[in-house]
């Protein structure tokens, strides 16, 4: 793979998409949420999405690294957007 291809892929995966007024997700996050059939379009907040993710992670016996990573990144977004520093 060429350097330009890698860079373009990174940019595409991390591009933020507006879901609604207060919710933006990256293309990568959306693809992972779709993979696990999490209804991100109807969620009103990042916390609601995290709730769905944690529910799946608590029920699943396999290690779902991609879903855990999305949960961590959404948790960081929630922290920096909603808590006083």
ABEGO torsion letter per residue (X at the ends): XBAAAAAAAAAAAABBBBABAABBBBAAAAAAAAAAGBBAAABABAAAAAAAAAAAAAABABBBAAAAAAAAAAAAAAAAAABBX
